[in-house]
Amino acid sequence: MMSESQALETLSREDPEAAGDARAALAWLTGDEGLETISLLRLQEFLWYALPVKWPMSTPGRVGVAKALGRLFLLAGLDRYAGVCSSTGTEKIINAYADGHEEGIAAYTEAIEESNAAPPDTELLAWGSVMGSQERAAYDACAAALELAFASGELSVGARGWRTRRLDIVNRWLTGQCFPGGTTPPDPPELGGTLPPEPPLDGSHGTDTWLGRISAERIDAWAHGRPGERPRRSQDQQRRQRQQVKVDRDRGVAGEEQHRAPHR
C-alpha cells in the first residue's frame, strides 16, 4: 500500500492529466489534510453531488475525474473507495445531471439512501437540512462510525435487528463524550479506525457531547437569526425544537435547539 504522495507520484508517471485531476479532487475532499479524513459518505457526497454540480466541466470530464480519483485510491490501497469512484453507478449518477439538475439530485439521493452511509434520524435528533459546524462534525463522526460497523461486520444489511443496531450506534456517538478536539471523525477501517466505547451502564452522559454541542449551536443560530426570520418559521418546527430541548435536558445534556441536514 502506497502513501498519498507515493500514489500521486506513481499516477503522475502513468498519466499526468489523471494525476492532476486526482490531486484537485483530493484537495476538495480533504482540504490537504490527508487520506485519513475521507469517509465513504464524504466521498459519495463529492462524487454524486459536488463534482457534477460545482465543477465547471463537461460530463465526460467529471467522469474522468472520478476514475482518476479511483485509480489514486487503488494505488493507496483504499480498494472500497476506488470501487465507488469507478463504479457504473457513479457514472450513471454523474450522467443523470446532464438530463437536468432535478434528475441528478434524485439519482444522488436514491443512491445515498441505498448505501446506508448517511446517519439516520433517531429519537434523540433529526438531522437538519442546514448544518452548523458542530452538527456537520457530528454527522461525519456518526457516518464514519457506521462505516466502521459495516466494514467490521457489526452491522449487516438485512440481518435481524440491524436497523435498531444502527440507531444505537448513532445515539452512542451523539451522547458519548466528545473525543479531543471534538471535530475529527474516526479513521476509516482501512486506516485502523475503531468504534467508540459503549456508554456507561447507568445511562449517564459526559458533559461535552455531540448532542449538547448541536443543541447549543442551534439555539445560538436561532437567537442570532436574521430579522423577521423567526416569525416565518412554522409553529410545527418551533414545537419540535422545544420538544428536543426538553428531551435533551431530561437526559442531562447541556442546552439546545434543532435543525436537519441531508447531504451536501
DABEL-V142406 format. One record per residue. SS is DSSP state (hx for helix, st for strand, lp for the rest). Layout:
ss->SS
ss->SS
//
This chain:
ss->lp
ss->lp
ss->lp
ss->hx
ss->hx
ss->hx
ss->hx
ss->hx
ss->hx
ss->hx
ss->hx
ss->hx
ss->hx
ss->hx
ss->lp
ss->hx
ss->hx
ss->hx
ss->hx
ss->hx
ss->hx
ss->hx
ss->hx
ss->hx
ss->hx
ss->hx
ss->hx
ss->hx
ss->hx
ss->hx
ss->lp
ss->lp
ss->lp
ss->lp
ss->hx
ss->hx
ss->hx
ss->lp
ss->lp
ss->hx
ss->hx
ss->hx
ss->hx
ss->hx
ss->hx
ss->hx
ss->hx
ss->hx
ss->hx
ss->hx
ss->hx
ss->hx
ss->hx
ss->hx
ss->lp
ss->lp
ss->lp
ss->lp
ss->hx
ss->hx
ss->hx
ss->hx
ss->hx
ss->hx
ss->hx
ss->hx
ss->hx
ss->hx
ss->hx
ss->hx
ss->hx
ss->hx
ss->hx
ss->hx
ss->hx
ss->lp
ss->lp
ss->lp
ss->hx
ss->hx
ss->hx
ss->hx
ss->hx
ss->hx
ss->hx
ss->hx
ss->lp
ss->hx
ss->hx
ss->hx
ss->hx
ss->hx
ss->hx
ss->hx
ss->hx
ss->hx
ss->hx
ss->hx
ss->hx
ss->lp
ss->hx
ss->hx
ss->hx
ss->hx
ss->hx
ss->hx
ss->hx
ss->hx
ss->hx
ss->hx
ss->hx
ss->hx
ss->hx
ss->hx
ss->hx
ss->lp
ss->lp
ss->lp
ss->lp
ss->lp
ss->lp
ss->lp
ss->lp
ss->lp
ss->lp
ss->lp
ss->lp
ss->lp
ss->lp
ss->lp
ss->lp
ss->lp
ss->hx
ss->hx
ss->hx
ss->hx
ss->hx
ss->hx
ss->hx
ss->hx
ss->hx
ss->hx
ss->hx
ss->hx
ss->hx
ss->hx
ss->hx
ss->hx
ss->hx
ss->hx
ss->hx
ss->hx
ss->lp
ss->lp
ss->lp
ss->lp
ss->lp
ss->lp
ss->lp
ss->lp
ss->lp
ss->hx
ss->hx
ss->hx
ss->hx
ss->hx
ss->hx
ss->hx
ss->hx
ss->hx
ss->hx
ss->hx
ss->hx
ss->hx
ss->hx
ss->lp
ss->st
ss->lp
ss->lp
ss->lp
ss->lp
ss->lp
ss->lp
ss->lp
ss->lp
ss->lp
ss->lp
ss->lp
ss->hx
ss->hx
ss->hx
ss->lp
ss->lp
ss->lp
ss->lp
ss->lp
ss->lp
ss->lp
ss->lp
ss->lp
ss->lp
ss->lp
ss->lp
ss->lp
ss->lp
ss->lp
ss->lp
ss->lp
ss->st
ss->hx
ss->hx
ss->hx
ss->hx
ss->hx
ss->hx
ss->hx
ss->hx
ss->hx
ss->hx
ss->hx
ss->hx
ss->hx
ss->hx
ss->lp
ss->lp
ss->lp
ss->lp
ss->lp
ss->hx
ss->hx
ss->hx
ss->hx
ss->lp
ss->lp
ss->hx
ss->hx
ss->hx
ss->hx
ss->hx
ss->hx
ss->hx
ss->hx
ss->hx
ss->hx
ss->hx
ss->hx
ss->hx
ss->hx
ss->hx
ss->hx
ss->lp
ss->lp
ss->lp
ss->lp
ss->lp
ss->lp
ss->lp
ss->lp
ss->lp
ss->lp
ss->lp
ss->lp
ss->lp
ss->lp
//
